[in-house]
């Protein structure tokens, strides 16, 4: 770490503490040349995930979009906001832990449906009806039958 006062590149850490609810580490350093002290903040570097949409366009993964999808699907259902946030956290963690920096929107949709199927069948059907673009009631009834068959 380069000293902001003299530019020397070596310093020693005097004190280290978590900051921002453990998201950062605050370090107090002392320059080994001029002995002046300064503070640095260390954060985990995350590589952004790029979502490849159906039309082949690309955009940076947006956690808020994922959350709004959960909110719509789970509206008036017995699922708390904390539960939804946990589901979003889990999906985001899965995406971050994967090796691919590009992921398809279809893959994200499948992960959401997987979680909703286990959590709330009505929320699952709501999400699936938009995600799978149900054209008519027959498609809707087929998905319901598939869901009922899977739960037996």
C-alpha positions as CSV (number, residue, x, y, z in Angstrom):
1,X,0.0,0.0,0.0
2,X,1.5,3.3,-1.1
3,X,1.9,6.0,1.6
4,X,-0.3,9.0,0.7
5,X,2.3,11.4,2.3
6,X,5.7,10.2,0.9
7,X,4.7,7.6,-1.7
8,X,6.8,4.8,-0.1
9,X,5.3,1.4,-0.9
10,X,5.7,-0.4,2.4
11,X,3.6,0.1,5.5
12,X,2.7,-2.0,8.5
13,X,-0.9,-2.6,9.8
14,X,-1.3,-1.1,13.3
15,X,-5.1,-1.9,13.8
16,X,-7.6,-3.8,11.8
17,X,-11.4,-3.7,12.4
18,X,-14.6,-4.8,10.5
19,X,-16.6,-1.9,9.1
20,X,-20.0,-1.7,7.4
21,X,-21.5,-4.8,9.0
22,X,-18.5,-6.9,8.1
23,X,-18.6,-5.9,4.4
24,X,-15.3,-4.0,4.7
25,X,-12.2,-4.1,6.8
26,X,-10.8,-0.8,8.1
27,X,-7.0,-0.9,8.5
28,X,-4.9,1.7,10.3
29,X,-1.4,1.7,8.7
30,X,1.9,3.3,9.4
31,X,4.4,4.1,6.7
32,X,7.8,2.4,7.3
33,X,9.7,5.4,5.8
34,X,8.0,8.6,7.2
35,X,6.1,7.0,10.1
36,X,2.9,8.8,9.3
37,X,-0.4,7.0,9.8
38,X,-3.2,6.6,7.4
39,X,-6.4,4.5,7.0
40,X,-7.3,2.1,4.3
41,X,-10.5,0.1,3.6
42,X,-10.5,-3.3,2.1
43,X,-13.5,-4.7,0.3
44,X,-14.2,-8.0,-1.5
45,X,-13.9,-7.6,-5.2
46,X,-16.8,-9.1,-7.1
47,X,-16.8,-9.7,-10.8
48,X,-20.2,-8.6,-12.3
49,X,-22.4,-11.2,-13.7
50,X,-23.8,-10.5,-17.2
51,X,-27.3,-11.7,-18.0
52,X,-27.8,-12.8,-21.6
53,X,-31.5,-12.2,-22.4
54,X,-33.7,-14.1,-24.9
55,X,-33.1,-11.5,-27.6
56,X,-29.3,-12.1,-27.1
57,X,-28.8,-8.6,-25.6
58,X,-26.7,-8.4,-22.4
59,X,-27.1,-6.5,-19.2
60,X,-25.5,-6.5,-15.8
61,X,-27.2,-8.7,-13.2
62,X,-29.7,-6.6,-11.2
63,X,-30.6,-8.0,-7.8
64,X,-33.5,-5.5,-7.6
65,X,-35.1,-6.9,-10.8
66,X,-34.9,-10.4,-9.2
67,X,-36.5,-9.2,-6.0
68,X,-39.3,-7.4,-7.9
69,X,-40.1,-10.7,-9.7
70,X,-40.4,-12.4,-6.3
71,X,-42.5,-9.6,-4.9
72,X,-45.0,-9.9,-7.8
73,X,-45.1,-13.7,-7.6
74,X,-45.5,-13.8,-3.8
75,X,-48.0,-10.9,-3.5
76,X,-50.7,-11.7,-0.9
77,X,-49.0,-15.0,-0.1
78,X,-47.7,-16.1,3.3
79,X,-44.1,-15.3,2.4
80,X,-42.2,-12.6,4.3
81,X,-40.0,-10.1,2.7
82,X,-37.1,-11.6,4.7
83,X,-37.8,-15.0,3.1
84,X,-37.8,-13.5,-0.3
85,X,-34.6,-11.6,0.4
86,X,-33.1,-14.9,1.5
87,X,-34.2,-16.6,-1.7
88,X,-32.6,-13.8,-3.8
89,X,-29.4,-14.0,-1.7
90,X,-29.3,-17.8,-2.4
91,X,-29.8,-17.4,-6.1
92,X,-27.2,-14.6,-6.3
93,X,-24.7,-16.7,-4.3
94,X,-25.3,-19.6,-6.7
95,X,-24.6,-17.3,-9.6
96,X,-21.5,-15.7,-8.0
97,X,-20.0,-19.1,-7.1
98,X,-20.3,-20.4,-10.6
99,X,-17.5,-20.2,-13.1
100,X,-19.5,-18.5,-15.8
101,X,-19.5,-14.7,-15.8
102,X,-22.4,-14.8,-18.3
103,X,-25.6,-16.5,-17.4
104,X,-28.8,-16.7,-19.4
105,X,-32.1,-15.2,-18.2
106,X,-33.6,-18.6,-18.7
107,X,-31.2,-20.1,-16.2
108,X,-32.1,-17.5,-13.6
109,X,-35.8,-18.1,-14.3
110,X,-35.3,-21.8,-13.7
111,X,-33.5,-21.1,-10.4
112,X,-36.4,-18.9,-9.3
113,X,-39.0,-21.6,-10.3
114,X,-37.1,-24.2,-8.4
115,X,-37.1,-22.2,-5.2
116,X,-40.8,-21.1,-5.6
117,X,-41.9,-24.7,-6.3
118,X,-40.5,-25.7,-2.9
119,X,-41.8,-22.6,-1.1
120,X,-45.3,-21.8,-2.4
121,X,-47.1,-23.5,-5.3
122,X,-49.3,-20.5,-6.0
123,X,-46.3,-18.2,-6.2
124,X,-44.7,-20.8,-8.5
125,X,-47.7,-20.8,-10.9
126,X,-47.8,-17.0,-11.0
127,X,-44.1,-16.8,-11.8
128,X,-44.2,-19.7,-14.3
129,X,-47.2,-18.2,-16.1
130,X,-45.2,-15.1,-16.9
131,X,-41.8,-16.8,-17.3
132,X,-43.1,-19.6,-19.6
133,X,-45.5,-17.1,-21.4
134,X,-48.7,-19.2,-21.0
135,X,-50.7,-18.5,-24.2
136,X,-54.0,-20.1,-23.1
137,X,-55.8,-21.9,-20.2
138,X,-54.7,-25.3,-21.6
139,X,-51.0,-24.5,-21.1
140,X,-51.9,-23.2,-17.6
141,X,-53.8,-26.4,-16.8
142,X,-51.0,-28.6,-18.2
143,X,-48.5,-26.9,-15.8
144,X,-50.9,-27.4,-12.9
145,X,-51.2,-31.1,-13.8
146,X,-47.5,-31.4,-13.9
147,X,-47.2,-29.7,-10.6
148,X,-49.8,-31.9,-9.0
149,X,-48.1,-35.0,-10.4
150,X,-44.7,-33.9,-9.1
151,X,-46.1,-33.4,-5.6
152,X,-47.6,-36.9,-5.2
